């Protein structure tokens, strides 16, 4: 049923409802604005989400007892609330969330989404973020949609019939823009080192940020690269235009970029709009290791907050403070290792806090979460070099990692290797 506003659309929510919110740059933020108002008239609502844009408006203490956020991935909008105990974080592989919904293990009373206008057949599109939303729409008892003419119409698993919406309203508003972060000498050097590990014909997975963009900027002379990823951003566009990324050697979805969401500039959103060469698919599929491995030469490129001398990778927290989430890093690290000729990279600056803290540490900080285990890790890259940890002993790993740490911390790390691990590093 078509209604006139977000508040009117959300009036179908009942006390105690568990609600899924489409996430990333497709966050239905007009519905979140309406939810803040409706929540004051309801009790014990739960909002499930990944990273959502503008959801900080729901962290208002006045909503206590009315609505609580529950995040499967933490972004800037919910980070403070999670670490203050005002919202909840659920550590989980992103690929497993659809299973929670479809199995009924995580009941869903409602889902809220932002979609493109319907085509002549009455089908709207989830646009730039399919992730777990497709699964949520299959099981939610109530679905509320914001139809935004600015939402790109994408292909793959994004289509949803207008008939699926119990309530919907129409309003034109901008899609959130994520500009490319500025480069600096450190990220540029890391990008160069990662790019040196990439071969012609590789199938890439990488995220968003300065290091992925710096890496992509170094690939203009490569050939026949493919993309099968959880997400992508503007860095791929020049490579597609030059024919460097053409997906011609992929075994799975040849000729197409495969992703589950995209975040970036208006140019990126224009690129994916009605583009049959880009498929937005359910994250249970995109991040499935049995699917990832079907492409040969998968190159997985991810980031980290801290790496210890055994190769354990912390990517979701700074000590006990949650920073992001598990996401799909482990799925792609494992999928790449199972792929014929596949490799994986964890890339990070060697220091933090203005160069006063080494990100390569003897031990992870107390409470730090291990996202990628030392048994799965392959390459670790900093601006100082590349450490190949595959099939390396503990002492060999420590030696490799100390070599790529900031020089001012190497002596300290060598001593800690002996004190903490009993390893003689010479």
C-alpha positions in Angstrom: 0.0 0.0 0.0 1.3 3.4 -1.0 1.5 6.0 1.8 2.7 9.6 2.0 5.5 9.4 4.5 8.1 7.2 6.3 6.2 7.6 9.6 3.0 6.5 8.1 4.7 3.5 6.4 6.3 2.5 9.7 3.1 2.7 11.7 2.6 -1.1 11.0 5.4 -1.9 13.4 4.3 -3.5 16.7 5.9 -3.6 20.2 8.8 -6.1 20.3 9.3 -6.3 16.5 12.7 -7.3 15.3 13.6 -5.3 12.2 16.2 -5.7 9.5 17.6 -2.6 7.9 19.2 -2.6 4.5 22.7 -1.4 5.0 25.8 0.4 3.6 25.2 3.2 1.1 21.7 1.9 0.4 20.6 2.5 4.0 17.0 3.7 3.9 17.9 6.8 6.1 14.5 8.4 5.5 13.0 5.4 7.2 15.5 5.6 10.0 14.3 9.2 10.6 10.8 8.0 10.7 11.8 5.1 12.9 13.1 7.5 15.5 9.7 9.1 15.8 7.7 5.8 15.7 10.0 4.1 18.2 8.9 6.6 20.9 5.4 5.1 20.5 6.6 1.5 20.7 8.4 -0.8 23.2 11.3 -3.2 22.8 12.0 -2.7 19.1 15.3 -4.3 17.8 17.0 -3.0 14.7 19.4 -5.5 13.0 22.0 -4.0 10.7 25.4 -4.0 9.1 27.1 -0.6 8.7 24.3 1.9 8.3 24.4 5.5 7.2 23.0 8.1 9.7 21.9 5.5 12.2 23.6 7.6 15.0 20.2 9.3 15.3 18.9 6.1 16.9 21.5 6.2 19.6 19.5 8.8 21.5 19.2 7.9 25.2 15.5 8.8 25.1 15.0 5.7 23.0 16.1 3.4 25.8 13.4 0.8 26.3 11.9 1.7 22.9 14.6 0.6 20.4 18.0 -1.0 20.6 20.4 -1.5 17.7 22.1 -4.8 17.1 25.0 -4.7 14.6 26.6 -7.5 12.7 29.2 -5.1 11.6 30.1 -1.8 13.3 30.7 1.5 11.4 31.2 5.1 12.5 27.5 5.6 13.2 27.2 2.9 15.8 30.8 2.5 17.1 30.5 4.8 20.1 27.1 3.3 21.1 28.4 -0.2 20.9 31.5 0.5 23.0 29.4 2.4 25.6 27.0 -0.5 25.9 24.1 1.4 24.3 24.0 -1.0 21.3 25.0 -4.6 20.7 27.7 -6.1 18.4 27.3 -9.7 17.1 30.6 -11.2 15.8 29.7 -13.3 12.7 30.8 -14.0 9.2 28.7 -11.8 6.9 28.0 -14.8 4.7 26.2 -16.6 7.6 23.6 -13.8 8.2 21.3 -14.9 5.4 21.3 -18.5 6.9 20.2 -17.1 10.3 17.2 -15.5 8.6 16.3 -18.4 6.3 16.6 -21.0 9.0 14.5 -19.0 11.5 17.4 -19.0 14.0 17.1 -15.2 13.9 13.4 -14.4 13.6 12.5 -11.3 11.6 9.2 -9.4 12.0 10.0 -6.7 9.6 12.5 -5.3 7.0 13.0 -1.8 5.9 14.7 -1.1 2.5 15.5 1.6 -0.1 14.8 0.7 -3.7 14.6 2.0 -7.2 11.3 2.8 -8.8 9.5 -0.2 -10.4 10.0 -1.1 -14.0 7.1 -1.9 -16.4 6.8 -5.3 -14.8 6.4 -3.9 -11.3 9.9 -4.9 -10.2 12.1 -2.6 -8.1 15.8 -3.0 -7.4 17.7 -3.1 -4.1 20.3 -1.1 -6.0 23.8 -0.9 -4.6 23.4 -3.2 -1.6 22.0 -6.7 -1.7 24.1 -8.2 1.1 21.7 -10.0 3.6 18.7 -8.0 2.6 17.5 -10.4 -0.1 17.3 -13.2 2.6 15.5 -10.8 4.9 12.9 -10.0 2.3 12.2 -13.7 1.9 11.2 -14.2 5.5 10.2 -10.9 7.0 6.5 -10.7 8.0 6.3 -7.0 7.1 8.3 -5.1 4.6 8.4 -1.3 4.4 10.1 0.4 1.4 11.3 3.8 0.4 11.2 4.2 -3.3 14.0 6.6 -4.3 14.4 7.6 -8.0 18.1 8.2 -7.4 18.7 4.6 -6.4 20.6 2.8 -9.3 18.8 -0.1 -10.9 21.2 -3.1 -10.6 21.1 -6.7 -11.8 21.6 -10.1 -10.2 19.7 -10.8 -7.0 18.6 -7.2 -6.6 15.1 -7.4 -8.1 12.1 -7.3 -5.7 8.4 -7.1 -6.7 6.4 -4.0 -5.6 3.8 -6.5 -4.4 6.3 -7.6 -1.6 6.0 -4.3 0.1 3.3 -3.9 2.8 3.8 -0.2 2.8 5.9 2.1 0.6 6.4 5.8 0.0 8.2 7.7 -2.7 10.7 10.5 -2.1 13.7 11.8 -4.0 16.9 12.2 -1.9 20.6 11.8 -2.5 22.4 8.4 -2.2 25.2 8.8 0.3 28.6 9.5 -1.4 31.9 8.0 -0.2 34.7 10.0 -1.7 38.1 8.2 -2.2 40.3 8.8 0.8 43.5 10.9 0.2 46.7 9.0 -0.5 49.9 9.5 1.4 53.5 8.1 0.8 52.7 5.2 3.2 49.6 4.0 1.5 51.1 4.6 -2.0 54.1 2.4 -1.1 51.8 -0.3 0.3 49.8 -0.2 -2.9 52.9 -0.6 -5.0 54.0 -3.6 -2.9 50.6 -5.3 -3.1 50.3 -4.6 -6.8 53.7 -6.3 -7.3 52.1 -9.6 -6.1 49.2 -9.4 -8.6 49.5 -11.3 -11.9 47.8 -10.9 -15.2 44.5 -12.9 -15.1 44.0 -12.6 -11.4 40.5 -12.5 -9.9 40.5 -9.8 -7.3 38.7 -9.2 -4.0 39.4 -6.0 -2.1 37.6 -3.6 0.1 37.3 0.2 0.4 39.9 2.6 1.5 43.2 4.2 0.7 45.2 1.0 0.4 42.9 -0.8 -2.1 42.7 2.4 -4.1 46.5 2.8 -4.1 46.8 -0.8 -5.2 44.3 -0.4 -8.1 46.1 2.7 -9.2 49.2 0.6 -9.8 47.5 -1.9 -12.1 47.1 0.0 -15.3 49.6 -2.2 -17.2 48.1 -5.5 -16.0 45.9 -7.6 -18.3 42.6 -9.5 -18.0 41.9 -8.9 -14.4 38.6 -10.0 -12.9 36.5 -9.0 -9.9 34.6 -11.4 -7.5 34.3 -9.5 -4.3 32.1 -8.5 -1.3 32.2 -4.9 -2.3 34.0 -2.4 -4.6 34.5 1.3 -5.0 35.7 3.9 -7.5 39.2 2.5 -7.8 38.0 -0.1 -10.3 36.5 2.4 -12.8 39.6 3.5 -14.6 40.7 -0.1 -14.9 37.4 -1.1 -16.5 37.6 1.9 -18.8 41.1 0.8 -19.9 40.1 -2.8 -20.4 42.4 -4.0 -17.6 39.5 -5.4 -15.7 37.4 -7.3 -18.2 36.7 -10.5 -16.3 37.6 -12.5 -19.4 39.5 -15.2 -17.6 37.0 -15.9 -14.9 35.6 -19.4 -14.7 32.6 -18.3 -12.7 30.5 -15.4 -14.1 32.9 -14.8 -17.0 32.6 -11.2 -18.3 30.9 -9.9 -15.2 32.0 -8.1 -12.0 30.4 -9.9 -9.0 29.7 -8.1 -5.7 27.2 -7.8 -3.0 27.4 -4.1 -2.4 29.1 -0.9 -3.7 30.0 2.3 -2.0 31.6 5.4 -3.7 30.9 8.4 -5.8 28.0 9.3 -8.1 30.2 8.2 -11.0 30.3 4.7 -9.4 26.6 4.6 -9.0 26.1 5.8 -12.6 28.4 3.0 -13.7 26.5 0.2 -12.0 23.1 1.6 -13.0 21.4 -0.9 -15.4 24.8 -2.4 -16.1 24.4 -6.1 -17.2 28.2 -6.6 -16.6 27.9 -6.0 -12.9 25.9 -8.5 -10.7 24.9 -7.7 -7.2 24.3 -11.1 -5.5 23.3 -12.5 -2.1 26.3 -12.4 0.3 25.7 -16.0 1.2 26.7 -16.7 -2.4 29.4 -14.1 -3.1 31.3 -15.0 0.1 30.9 -18.8 -0.2 34.4 -20.4 -0.3 33.1 -23.1 -2.6 32.1 -20.4 -5.1 35.1 -18.2 -4.7 37.5 -21.1 -5.3 35.9 -21.9 -8.7 37.8 -18.9 -10.2 41.5 -19.5 -10.6 44.1 -17.1 -9.4 41.9 -15.5 -6.8 43.8 -12.7 -5.1 42.2 -11.6 -1.8 43.4 -8.2 -0.4 42.3 -7.1 3.0 43.3 -4.9 5.8 44.1 -5.2 9.5 44.5 -3.2 12.7 47.2 -5.4 14.2 49.3 -8.5 13.4 51.3 -10.5 16.0 54.6 -12.3 15.4 52.8 -15.6 14.8 50.7 -14.1 12.0 47.4 -13.7 13.8 45.4 -10.9 12.3 43.2 -8.6 14.3 40.8 -6.7 12.0 37.7 -6.0 14.1 38.8 -4.4 17.4 41.4 -2.2 19.0 42.0 -4.3 22.2 38.5 -4.7 23.7 37.0 -1.8 21.8 35.0 -2.9 18.8 36.1 -1.0 15.6 34.4 -2.8 12.7 33.5 -6.5 12.4 34.4 -9.9 11.0 32.8 -9.2 7.7 34.0 -11.4 4.8 37.8 -11.3 5.3 38.1 -14.9 6.4 35.8 -16.2 3.7 37.9 -14.7 1.0 41.3 -15.5 2.6 40.2 -19.2 2.7 38.5 -19.1 -0.7 41.7 -17.6 -2.3 43.8 -20.3 -0.7 41.6 -23.0 -2.1 41.6 -21.4 -5.6 44.0 -22.7 -8.2 47.0 -20.3 -8.0 45.2 -18.2 -5.4 46.9 -16.0 -2.8 45.8 -13.7 0.0 47.2 -10.4 1.3 46.7 -8.6 4.5 48.0 -5.0 4.1 48.4 -2.4 6.8 50.6 0.6 7.7 53.5 -0.5 10.0 52.6 2.0 12.7 49.6 3.8 14.2 49.1 6.9 16.5 51.5 9.1 14.5 54.2 6.5 14.4 54.3 5.9 18.1 52.8 2.4 18.1 53.8 -0.6 16.0 51.0 -2.5 14.3 53.3 -5.4 14.0 53.4 -6.6 17.7 54.8 -9.5 19.6 51.4 -10.2 21.1 47.9 -8.9 20.2 46.5 -6.4 22.6 44.3 -8.0 25.4 40.8 -8.5 24.0 41.9 -8.1 20.4 39.8 -10.3 18.1 41.5 -12.8 15.7 39.7 -12.5 12.4 42.3 -14.4 10.2 44.2 -17.1 12.0 47.9 -17.8 11.6 47.1 -21.0 9.8 45.3 -19.1 7.1 47.5 -16.1 6.5 49.7 -15.9 3.5 51.2 -12.5 2.7 51.5 -9.6 5.1 52.4 -6.3 3.5 53.5 -2.9 5.0 55.2 0.0 3.4 58.5 -1.6 4.5 58.1 -4.9 2.6 56.3 -8.2 2.0 56.3 -11.1 4.5 55.4 -14.5 3.0 54.1 -16.6 5.9 52.8 -19.6 4.1 54.4 -22.8 5.3 56.7 -20.9 7.6 57.8 -21.9 11.1 57.1 -19.7 14.1 60.7 -18.3 14.1 60.6 -17.8 10.3 57.3 -15.9 10.6 58.6 -13.7 13.4 61.7 -12.9 11.4 59.7 -12.0 8.3 57.3 -9.8 10.2 60.0 -8.0 12.1 61.7 -7.3 8.7 58.5 -5.4 7.6 57.9 -3.5 10.8 59.0 0.1 11.3 62.8 0.1 11.7 62.6 1.8 15.1 60.6 -1.1 16.6 62.6 -4.0 15.1 65.1 -4.4 18.0 62.3 -4.3 20.5 60.3 -6.8 18.6 63.2 -9.2 18.3 63.7 -9.1 22.1 59.9 -9.6 22.6 60.0 -12.6 20.2 62.4 -14.3 22.7 60.7 -13.1 25.9 57.1 -13.9 24.7 57.6 -16.8 22.3 61.1 -18.2 23.1 62.2 -17.5 19.6 65.8 -16.5 18.8 65.7 -14.0 16.0 69.1 -13.2 14.5 
